[in-house]
């Protein structure tokens, strides 16, 4: 491959030199009739040897640079100062400074936007809390329930937006410590209790009383996303159930927390892509569900930061099962 790259760079030079040498030889043979061909051959041999020596040195130098480049391209740091020629390094350094300045400006704008959204969410929580109190004063039970449902959805969306801002923030507050796993499960169920009660979900808890190494807030967020999906894709007219249980992982210091629902399930063509950003799947396109495709993407992103492993399996029309592998004592 090095030889091919070398020839691609030098073929024009070789073509020009060959043309000049051929022209000189033709001139010597046909126009200088008194000259001896032996001298011409002697001169050609000397020029070819000298050219071969020069090109050989250039080629070996080129091959060494390519070898060093292949090594440096595996590094995570800037390498233009090492590989570039002096005149090129100044240009590269100038461009790098401009790019870094633009990145800092965009990063600052992004941080300001995240800060604004977080403050807006906090401000929005105040009238939202007041709306909850007003809703309780409505005497019509059906109207009160309908309004409460919409307020709960607004509250859920505000909470997810605030958590999303925290996740994207450069000051991502990840605090891994020893946490009771059952407490995280109960906290997530409480966060979703209104919709679980409304859809008449039955909870089947078989979670061991174990302590795991995680961030309680962010693990609860992952569970919130999974439970919310179970509620969203519950089969109409059926009895609904969500099961939680734990199993020892193959690795001795890990265990699996499984969450399974008996909803509509995930089609096989969608299953491998549900953790992709913005992917909504086939269920979204039938018009029955509204989804942004961000919930499981964020959950998977958080799981990776926590060094957990998030998996999913499903049989369409029967069940969906999520697994979270967590380090425990």
C-alpha positions as YAML, in Angstrom:
chain: A
units: angstrom
residues:
- id: 1
  name: UNK
  ca: [0.00, 0.00, 0.00]
- id: 2
  name: UNK
  ca: [2.89, 2.36, 0.71]
- id: 3
  name: UNK
  ca: [4.27, 1.75, -2.81]
- id: 4
  name: UNK
  ca: [0.85, 2.49, -4.34]
- id: 5
  name: UNK
  ca: [0.54, 5.78, -2.43]
- id: 6
  name: UNK
  ca: [4.08, 6.70, -3.48]
- id: 7
  name: UNK
  ca: [3.35, 6.04, -7.16]
- id: 8
  name: UNK
  ca: [0.15, 8.05, -6.98]
- id: 9
  name: UNK
  ca: [2.15, 11.02, -5.71]
- id: 10
  name: UNK
  ca: [5.09, 10.71, -8.12]
- id: 11
  name: UNK
  ca: [3.69, 9.39, -11.41]
- id: 12
  name: UNK
  ca: [3.49, 12.84, -12.98]
- id: 13
  name: UNK
  ca: [7.15, 13.52, -12.11]
- id: 14
  name: UNK
  ca: [8.19, 10.16, -13.53]
- id: 15
  name: UNK
  ca: [6.21, 10.80, -16.72]
- id: 16
  name: UNK
  ca: [7.82, 14.22, -17.20]
- id: 17
  name: UNK
  ca: [11.34, 12.92, -16.59]
- id: 18
  name: UNK
  ca: [10.81, 9.96, -18.93]
- id: 19
  name: UNK
  ca: [9.55, 12.29, -21.66]
- id: 20
  name: UNK
  ca: [12.57, 14.57, -21.31]
- id: 21
  name: UNK
  ca: [15.00, 11.65, -21.36]
- id: 22
  name: UNK
  ca: [13.28, 10.08, -24.38]
- id: 23
  name: UNK
  ca: [13.38, 13.36, -26.24]
- id: 24
  name: UNK
  ca: [17.05, 13.84, -25.49]
- id: 25
  name: UNK
  ca: [17.88, 10.33, -26.71]
- id: 26
  name: UNK
  ca: [15.92, 10.79, -29.94]
- id: 27
  name: UNK
  ca: [17.67, 14.10, -30.57]
- id: 28
  name: UNK
  ca: [21.06, 12.50, -29.89]
- id: 29
  name: UNK
  ca: [20.41, 9.53, -32.21]
- id: 30
  name: UNK
  ca: [18.76, 11.22, -35.20]
- id: 31
  name: UNK
  ca: [20.21, 14.74, -35.23]
- id: 32
  name: UNK
  ca: [23.75, 14.15, -33.96]
- id: 33
  name: UNK
  ca: [24.79, 11.49, -36.51]
- id: 34
  name: UNK
  ca: [28.51, 11.81, -35.76]
- id: 35
  name: UNK
  ca: [28.00, 11.00, -32.05]
- id: 36
  name: UNK
  ca: [28.72, 7.55, -30.70]
- id: 37
  name: UNK
  ca: [25.75, 5.63, -29.28]
- id: 38
  name: UNK
  ca: [27.97, 4.09, -26.61]
- id: 39
  name: UNK
  ca: [28.48, 7.46, -24.94]
- id: 40
  name: UNK
  ca: [24.73, 7.99, -24.96]
- id: 41
  name: UNK
  ca: [24.11, 4.63, -23.27]
- id: 42
  name: UNK
  ca: [26.82, 5.36, -20.73]
- id: 43
  name: UNK
  ca: [25.21, 8.71, -19.92]
- id: 44
  name: UNK
  ca: [21.77, 7.09, -19.62]
- id: 45
  name: UNK
  ca: [23.06, 4.48, -17.19]
- id: 46
  name: UNK
  ca: [24.72, 7.13, -14.99]
- id: 47
  name: UNK
  ca: [21.55, 9.27, -14.93]
- id: 48
  name: UNK
  ca: [19.35, 6.26, -14.15]
- id: 49
  name: UNK
  ca: [21.61, 5.15, -11.29]
- id: 50
  name: UNK
  ca: [21.72, 8.63, -9.79]
- id: 51
  name: UNK
  ca: [17.95, 8.96, -10.19]
- id: 52
  name: UNK
  ca: [17.37, 5.54, -8.61]
- id: 53
  name: UNK
  ca: [19.55, 6.46, -5.62]
- id: 54
  name: UNK
  ca: [17.73, 9.76, -5.12]
- id: 55
  name: UNK
  ca: [14.29, 8.20, -5.51]
- id: 56
  name: UNK
  ca: [15.21, 5.30, -3.24]
- id: 57
  name: UNK
  ca: [16.20, 7.66, -0.44]
- id: 58
  name: UNK
  ca: [13.03, 9.69, -0.97]
- id: 59
  name: UNK
  ca: [10.90, 6.55, -0.96]
- id: 60
  name: UNK
  ca: [12.40, 5.20, 2.27]
- id: 61
  name: UNK
  ca: [11.91, 8.60, 3.91]
- id: 62
  name: UNK
  ca: [8.28, 8.61, 2.71]
- id: 63
  name: UNK
  ca: [7.73, 5.08, 4.01]
- id: 64
  name: UNK
  ca: [9.10, 6.08, 7.43]
- id: 65
  name: UNK
  ca: [6.77, 9.09, 7.56]
- id: 66
  name: UNK
  ca: [3.82, 6.86, 6.65]
- id: 67
  name: UNK
  ca: [4.78, 4.39, 9.37]
- id: 68
  name: UNK
  ca: [5.01, 7.16, 11.95]
- id: 69
  name: UNK
  ca: [1.72, 8.61, 10.74]
- id: 70
  name: UNK
  ca: [-0.01, 5.24, 11.17]
- id: 71
  name: UNK
  ca: [1.26, 5.10, 14.75]
- id: 72
  name: UNK
  ca: [0.36, 8.69, 15.58]
- id: 73
  name: UNK
  ca: [-3.13, 8.41, 14.09]
- id: 74
  name: UNK
  ca: [-3.95, 5.95, 16.87]
- id: 75
  name: UNK
  ca: [-3.18, 8.58, 19.49]
- id: 76
  name: UNK
  ca: [-5.82, 10.79, 21.12]
- id: 77
  name: UNK
  ca: [-3.71, 13.98, 21.11]
- id: 78
  name: UNK
  ca: [-2.88, 16.49, 18.37]
- id: 79
  name: UNK
  ca: [-0.15, 15.26, 16.03]
- id: 80
  name: UNK
  ca: [0.21, 18.05, 13.47]
- id: 81
  name: UNK
  ca: [3.16, 19.54, 15.39]
- id: 82
  name: UNK
  ca: [5.04, 16.26, 15.10]
- id: 83
  name: UNK
  ca: [4.32, 15.30, 11.50]
- id: 84
  name: UNK
  ca: [3.81, 18.62, 9.71]
- id: 85
  name: UNK
  ca: [6.56, 20.55, 7.95]
- id: 86
  name: UNK
  ca: [7.54, 23.82, 9.69]
- id: 87
  name: UNK
  ca: [5.62, 25.99, 7.24]
- id: 88
  name: UNK
  ca: [2.60, 23.71, 7.49]
- id: 89
  name: UNK
  ca: [2.64, 23.62, 11.29]
- id: 90
  name: UNK
  ca: [2.11, 27.36, 11.49]
- id: 91
  name: UNK
  ca: [-0.94, 27.10, 9.22]
- id: 92
  name: UNK
  ca: [-2.30, 24.12, 11.14]
- id: 93
  name: UNK
  ca: [-1.74, 25.87, 14.48]
- id: 94
  name: UNK
  ca: [-3.57, 28.97, 13.22]
- id: 95
  name: UNK
  ca: [-6.53, 26.90, 12.02]
- id: 96
  name: UNK
  ca: [-6.59, 24.92, 15.25]
- id: 97
  name: UNK
  ca: [-6.77, 28.14, 17.29]
- id: 98
  name: UNK
  ca: [-9.67, 29.40, 15.19]
- id: 99
  name: UNK
  ca: [-11.50, 26.07, 15.52]
- id: 100
  name: UNK
  ca: [-10.91, 25.91, 19.27]
- id: 101
  name: UNK
  ca: [-12.23, 29.45, 19.66]
- id: 102
  name: UNK
  ca: [-15.37, 28.61, 17.70]
- id: 103
  name: UNK
  ca: [-15.89, 25.44, 19.74]
- id: 104
  name: UNK
  ca: [-15.53, 27.43, 22.99]
- id: 105
  name: UNK
  ca: [-18.07, 29.97, 21.77]
- id: 106
  name: UNK
  ca: [-20.58, 27.27, 20.76]
- id: 107
  name: UNK
  ca: [-19.97, 25.43, 24.03]
- id: 108
  name: UNK
  ca: [-20.66, 28.62, 25.96]
- id: 109
  name: UNK
  ca: [-23.87, 29.23, 24.02]
- id: 110
  name: UNK
  ca: [-24.94, 25.64, 24.68]
- id: 111
  name: UNK
  ca: [-24.28, 26.00, 28.41]
- id: 112
  name: UNK
  ca: [-26.27, 29.24, 28.50]
- id: 113
  name: UNK
  ca: [-29.18, 27.56, 26.73]
- id: 114
  name: UNK
  ca: [-29.10, 24.60, 29.13]
- id: 115
  name: UNK
  ca: [-29.02, 26.99, 32.08]
- id: 116
  name: UNK
  ca: [-31.97, 28.93, 30.67]
- id: 117
  name: UNK
  ca: [-34.01, 25.75, 30.10]
- id: 118
  name: UNK
  ca: [-33.24, 24.48, 33.62]
- id: 119
  name: UNK
  ca: [-34.28, 27.82, 35.17]
- id: 120
  name: UNK
  ca: [-37.41, 27.90, 33.02]
- id: 121
  name: UNK
  ca: [-38.35, 24.41, 34.22]
- id: 122
  name: UNK
  ca: [-37.91, 25.43, 37.84]
- id: 123
  name: UNK
  ca: [-40.06, 28.54, 37.30]
- id: 124
  name: UNK
  ca: [-42.70, 26.47, 35.51]
- id: 125
  name: UNK
  ca: [-42.92, 24.09, 38.48]
- id: 126
  name: UNK
  ca: [-44.44, 26.86, 40.63]
- id: 127
  name: UNK
  ca: [-47.63, 27.48, 38.60]
- id: 128
  name: UNK
  ca: [-47.81, 23.75, 37.90]
- id: 129
  name: UNK
  ca: [-47.90, 23.01, 41.63]
- id: 130
  name: UNK
  ca: [-50.62, 25.64, 42.02]
- id: 131
  name: UNK
  ca: [-52.59, 23.99, 39.20]
- id: 132
  name: UNK
  ca: [-52.45, 20.68, 41.09]
- id: 133
  name: UNK
  ca: [-53.98, 22.33, 44.15]
- id: 134
  name: UNK
  ca: [-56.71, 23.98, 42.08]
- id: 135
  name: UNK
  ca: [-57.50, 20.67, 40.37]
- id: 136
  name: UNK
  ca: [-58.23, 19.08, 43.75]
- id: 137
  name: UNK
  ca: [-61.01, 21.64, 44.33]
- id: 138
  name: UNK
  ca: [-62.94, 20.57, 41.23]
- id: 139
  name: UNK
  ca: [-66.05, 18.70, 42.35]
- id: 140
  name: UNK
  ca: [-66.69, 16.84, 39.10]
- id: 141
  name: UNK
  ca: [-64.68, 13.62, 39.52]
- id: 142
  name: UNK
  ca: [-64.27, 12.94, 35.79]
- id: 143
  name: UNK
  ca: [-63.15, 16.49, 35.04]
- id: 144
  name: UNK
  ca: [-60.79, 16.40, 38.02]
- id: 145
  name: UNK
  ca: [-59.24, 13.12, 36.83]
- id: 146
  name: UNK
  ca: [-58.87, 14.34, 33.25]
- id: 147
  name: UNK
  ca: [-57.19, 17.56, 34.38]
- id: 148
  name: UNK
  ca: [-54.96, 15.70, 36.83]
- id: 149
  name: UNK
  ca: [-53.81, 13.38, 34.03]
- id: 150
  name: UNK
  ca: [-52.73, 16.29, 31.84]
- id: 151
  name: UNK
  ca: [-50.99, 18.00, 34.76]
- id: 152
  name: UNK
  ca: [-49.16, 14.77, 35.58]
- id: 153
  name: UNK
  ca: [-48.01, 14.53, 31.97]
- id: 154
  name: UNK
  ca: [-46.75, 18.11, 32.11]
- id: 155
  name: UNK
  ca: [-44.96, 17.38, 35.37]
- id: 156
  name: UNK
  ca: [-43.37, 14.26, 33.84]
- id: 157
  name: UNK
  ca: [-42.17, 16.17, 30.79]
- id: 158
  name: UNK
  ca: [-40.72, 18.94, 32.97]
- id: 159
  name: UNK
  ca: [-38.84, 16.41, 35.08]
- id: 160
  name: UNK
  ca: [-37.46, 14.64, 32.00]
- id: 161
  name: UNK
  ca: [-36.37, 17.97, 30.49]
- id: 162
  name: UNK
  ca: [-34.55, 18.96, 33.69]
- id: 163
  name: UNK
  ca: [-32.82, 15.59, 33.87]
- id: 164
  name: UNK
  ca: [-31.87, 15.87, 30.20]
- id: 165
  name: UNK
  ca: [-30.28, 19.27, 30.88]
- id: 166
  name: UNK
  ca: [-28.33, 17.82, 33.77]
- id: 167
  name: UNK
  ca: [-27.17, 14.92, 31.64]
- id: 168
  name: UNK
  ca: [-25.86, 17.23, 28.89]
- id: 169
  name: UNK
  ca: [-24.24, 19.62, 31.35]
- id: 170
  name: UNK
  ca: [-20.41, 19.61, 31.62]
- id: 171
  name: UNK
  ca: [-20.95, 19.38, 35.39]
- id: 172
  name: UNK
  ca: [-22.77, 16.06, 35.21]
- id: 173
  name: UNK
  ca: [-23.35, 15.24, 38.89]
- id: 174
  name: UNK
  ca: [-22.65, 11.53, 38.93]
- id: 175
  name: UNK
  ca: [-22.31, 10.15, 42.47]
- id: 176
  name: UNK
  ca: [-21.79, 6.39, 42.55]
- id: 177
  name: UNK
  ca: [-22.11, 4.92, 46.01]
- id: 178
  name: UNK
  ca: [-23.73, 2.02, 47.84]
- id: 179
  name: UNK
  ca: [-27.49, 2.15, 47.29]
- id: 180
  name: UNK
  ca: [-30.31, -0.28, 48.24]
- id: 181
  name: UNK
  ca: [-31.62, -1.56, 44.91]
- id: 182
  name: UNK
  ca: [-35.17, -2.04, 46.19]
- id: 183
  name: UNK
  ca: [-35.29, 1.65, 47.18]
- id: 184
  name: UNK
  ca: [-34.62, 2.71, 43.58]
- id: 185
  name: UNK
  ca: [-37.39, 0.43, 42.31]
- id: 186
  name: UNK
  ca: [-39.89, 1.77, 44.87]
- id: 187
  name: UNK
  ca: [-38.92, 5.38, 44.07]
- id: 188
  name: UNK
  ca: [-39.54, 4.84, 40.36]
- id: 189
  name: UNK
  ca: [-42.90, 3.18, 41.00]
- id: 190
  name: UNK
  ca: [-43.89, 6.16, 43.16]
- id: 191
  name: UNK
  ca: [-42.84, 8.59, 40.43]
- id: 192
  name: UNK
  ca: [-45.21, 6.84, 38.02]
- id: 193
  name: UNK
  ca: [-47.95, 5.88, 40.47]
- id: 194
  name: UNK
  ca: [-50.65, 8.11, 38.95]
- id: 195
  name: UNK
  ca: [-50.44, 6.47, 35.52]
- id: 196
  name: UNK
  ca: [-49.93, 3.00, 36.99]
- id: 197
  name: UNK
  ca: [-53.08, 3.38, 39.07]
- id: 198
  name: UNK
  ca: [-54.99, 4.93, 36.18]
- id: 199
  name: UNK
  ca: [-54.11, 2.03, 33.85]
- id: 200
  name: UNK
  ca: [-54.68, -0.49, 36.71]
- id: 201
  name: UNK
  ca: [-51.22, -1.99, 36.60]
- id: 202
  name: UNK
  ca: [-50.33, -4.79, 38.99]
- id: 203
  name: UNK
  ca: [-46.80, -4.76, 40.45]
- id: 204
  name: UNK
  ca: [-44.95, -8.04, 40.97]
- id: 205
  name: UNK
  ca: [-41.80, -7.32, 43.01]
- id: 206
  name: UNK
  ca: [-39.18, -10.00, 43.63]
- id: 207
  name: UNK
  ca: [-36.17, -7.74, 44.13]
- id: 208
  name: UNK
  ca: [-33.56, -9.01, 46.56]
- id: 209
  name: UNK
  ca: [-32.57, -6.87, 49.51]
- id: 210
  name: UNK
  ca: [-29.12, -6.10, 48.09]
- id: 211
  name: UNK
  ca: [-26.86, -3.07, 47.96]
- id: 212
  name: UNK
  ca: [-25.48, -2.02, 44.58]
- id: 213
  name: UNK
  ca: [-22.95, 0.54, 43.40]
- id: 214
  name: UNK
  ca: [-24.86, 3.17, 41.43]
- id: 215
  name: UNK
  ca: [-26.25, 6.69, 41.49]
- id: 216
  name: UNK
  ca: [-29.72, 6.45, 43.01]
- id: 217
  name: UNK
  ca: [-31.12, 9.44, 41.11]
- id: 218
  name: UNK
  ca: [-29.92, 8.32, 37.70]
- id: 219
  name: UNK
  ca: [-30.81, 4.64, 38.16]
- id: 220
  name: UNK
  ca: [-34.31, 5.77, 39.14]
- id: 221
  name: UNK
  ca: [-34.39, 7.85, 35.95]
- id: 222
  name: UNK
  ca: [-33.59, 4.74, 33.87]
- id: 223
  name: UNK
  ca: [-36.36, 2.80, 35.63]
- id: 224
  name: UNK
  ca: [-38.75, 5.74, 35.06]
- id: 225
  name: UNK
  ca: [-38.17, 5.52, 31.33]
- id: 226
  name: UNK
  ca: [-38.78, 1.76, 31.28]
- id: 227
  name: UNK
  ca: [-41.97, 2.00, 33.37]
- id: 228
  name: UNK
  ca: [-43.23, 4.91, 31.29]
- id: 229
  name: UNK
  ca: [-42.78, 2.82, 28.13]
- id: 230
  name: UNK
  ca: [-44.66, -0.07, 29.76]
- id: 231
  name: UNK
  ca: [-47.59, 2.25, 30.50]
- id: 232
  name: UNK
  ca: [-47.49, 3.84, 27.03]
- id: 233
  name: UNK
  ca: [-47.50, 0.51, 25.17]
- id: 234
  name: UNK
  ca: [-49.93, -1.39, 27.39]
- id: 235
  name: UNK
  ca: [-52.42, -3.50, 25.41]
- id: 236
  name: UNK
  ca: [-55.93, -2.03, 25.47]
- id: 237
  name: UNK
  ca: [-58.51, -4.06, 27.37]
- id: 238
  name: UNK
  ca: [-56.01, -6.46, 28.96]
- id: 239
  name: UNK
  ca: [-54.87, -6.84, 32.54]
- id: 240
  name: UNK
  ca: [-51.54, -5.08, 32.96]
- id: 241
  name: UNK
  ca: [-48.59, -6.24, 35.01]
- id: 242
  name: UNK
  ca: [-44.98, -5.19, 35.51]
- id: 243
  name: UNK
  ca: [-42.57, -7.67, 37.09]
- id: 244
  name: UNK
  ca: [-39.32, -6.78, 38.83]
- id: 245
  name: UNK
  ca: [-36.81, -9.43, 39.83]
- id: 246
  name: UNK
  ca: [-33.09, -9.95, 40.28]
- id: 247
  name: UNK
  ca: [-30.74, -12.71, 39.17]
- id: 248
  name: UNK
  ca: [-27.06, -13.34, 39.77]
- id: 249
  name: UNK
  ca: [-24.97, -12.50, 36.72]
- id: 250
  name: UNK
  ca: [-22.31, -14.79, 35.28]
- id: 251
  name: UNK
  ca: [-19.72, -12.44, 36.76]
- id: 252
  name: UNK
  ca: [-19.71, -13.04, 40.51]
- id: 253
  name: UNK
  ca: [-19.72, -9.37, 41.53]
- id: 254
  name: UNK
  ca: [-22.65, -8.39, 39.27]
- id: 255
  name: UNK
  ca: [-26.37, -8.99, 39.30]
- id: 256
  name: UNK
  ca: [-29.19, -8.38, 36.83]
- id: 257
  name: UNK
  ca: [-32.30, -6.37, 37.58]
- id: 258
  name: UNK
  ca: [-35.08, -7.38, 35.17]
- id: 259
  name: UNK
  ca: [-38.21, -5.37, 34.36]
- id: 260
  name: UNK
  ca: [-40.86, -7.14, 32.29]
- id: 261
  name: UNK
  ca: [-44.29, -5.99, 31.11]
- id: 262
  name: UNK
  ca: [-47.02, -7.83, 29.23]
- id: 263
  name: UNK
  ca: [-47.70, -5.03, 26.77]
- id: 264
  name: UNK
  ca: [-47.63, -4.98, 22.99]
- id: 265
  name: UNK
  ca: [-43.93, -5.74, 22.80]
- id: 266
  name: UNK
  ca: [-41.34, -4.60, 20.28]
- id: 267
  name: UNK
  ca: [-41.10, -5.88, 16.75]
- id: 268
  name: UNK
  ca: [-37.91, -7.73, 15.89]
- id: 269
  name: UNK
  ca: [-36.96, -5.17, 13.23]
- id: 270
  name: UNK
  ca: [-37.09, -2.42, 15.87]
- id: 271
  name: UNK
  ca: [-35.47, -4.21, 18.79]
- id: 272
  name: UNK
  ca: [-31.85, -3.69, 17.75]
- id: 273
  name: UNK
  ca: [-32.40, 0.04, 17.25]
- id: 274
  name: UNK
  ca: [-34.47, 1.11, 20.27]
- id: 275
  name: UNK
  ca: [-31.44, 2.70, 21.99]
- id: 276
  name: UNK
  ca: [-30.63, 4.87, 18.97]
- id: 277
  name: UNK
  ca: [-31.18, 8.60, 19.29]
- id: 278
  name: UNK
  ca: [-34.56, 9.66, 17.88]
- id: 279
  name: UNK
  ca: [-35.60, 6.18, 16.77]
- id: 280
  name: UNK
  ca: [-39.37, 5.78, 17.24]
- id: 281
  name: UNK
  ca: [-39.98, 2.36, 15.68]
- id: 282
  name: UNK
  ca: [-42.94, 0.87, 13.87]
- id: 283
  name: UNK
  ca: [-45.43, 1.42, 16.70]
- id: 284
  name: UNK
  ca: [-44.99, 5.17, 16.36]
- id: 285
  name: UNK
  ca: [-45.89, 5.16, 12.69]
- id: 286
  name: UNK
  ca: [-49.26, 3.48, 13.19]
- id: 287
  name: UNK
  ca: [-50.51, 6.72, 14.76]
- id: 288
  name: UNK
  ca: [-51.51, 5.26, 18.14]
- id: 289
  name: UNK
  ca: [-48.46, 6.41, 20.08]
- id: 290
  name: UNK
  ca: [-46.56, 9.65, 20.40]
- id: 291
  name: UNK
  ca: [-42.87, 9.21, 21.00]
- id: 292
  name: UNK
  ca: [-39.71, 11.29, 20.60]
- id: 293
  name: UNK
  ca: [-37.33, 8.34, 20.53]
- id: 294
  name: UNK
  ca: [-35.22, 9.97, 23.25]
- id: 295
  name: UNK
  ca: [-36.24, 8.13, 26.43]
- id: 296
  name: UNK
  ca: [-34.40, 4.84, 25.91]
- id: 297
  name: UNK
  ca: [-31.52, 6.64, 24.20]
- id: 298
  name: UNK
  ca: [-31.01, 8.76, 27.34]
- id: 299
  name: UNK
  ca: [-31.45, 5.71, 29.58]
- id: 300
  name: UNK
  ca: [-28.79, 3.78, 27.66]
- id: 301
  name: UNK
  ca: [-26.45, 6.79, 27.72]
- id: 302
  name: UNK
  ca: [-26.81, 7.12, 31.50]
- id: 303
  name: UNK
  ca: [-26.34, 3.37, 32.01]
- id: 304
  name: UNK
  ca: [-23.04, 3.53, 30.14]
- id: 305
  name: UNK
  ca: [-21.85, 6.44, 32.28]
- id: 306
  name: UNK
  ca: [-22.77, 4.44, 35.36]
- id: 307
  name: UNK
  ca: [-20.89, 1.47, 33.87]
- id: 308
  name: UNK
  ca: [-24.10, -0.54, 33.90]
- id: 309
  name: UNK
  ca: [-25.30, -2.63, 30.99]
- id: 310
  name: UNK
  ca: [-28.82, -2.09, 29.63]
- id: 311
  name: UNK
  ca: [-30.35, -4.80, 27.44]
- id: 312
  name: UNK
  ca: [-33.77, -5.46, 25.94]
- id: 313
  name: UNK
  ca: [-35.58, -8.49, 24.59]
- id: 314
  name: UNK
  ca: [-39.16, -8.86, 23.45]
- id: 315
  name: UNK
  ca: [-41.70, -11.04, 21.74]
- id: 316
  name: UNK
  ca: [-44.12, -8.93, 19.81]
- id: 317
  name: UNK
  ca: [-47.64, -9.11, 21.21]
- id: 318
  name: UNK
  ca: [-46.54, -10.86, 24.41]
- id: 319
  name: UNK
  ca: [-43.88, -9.12, 26.51]
- id: 320
  name: UNK
  ca: [-40.93, -6.75, 26.72]
- id: 321
  name: UNK
  ca: [-38.10, -7.41, 29.15]
- id: 322
  name: UNK
  ca: [-35.33, -4.97, 30.06]
- id: 323
  name: UNK
  ca: [-32.25, -6.02, 31.99]
- id: 324
  name: UNK
  ca: [-29.80, -3.84, 33.91]
- id: 325
  name: UNK
  ca: [-26.50, -5.37, 34.97]
- id: 326
  name: UNK
  ca: [-25.20, -3.66, 38.12]
- id: 327
  name: UNK
  ca: [-22.16, -4.10, 40.33]
- id: 328
  name: UNK
  ca: [-23.11, -5.18, 43.86]
- id: 329
  name: UNK
  ca: [-21.31, -6.02, 47.07]
...
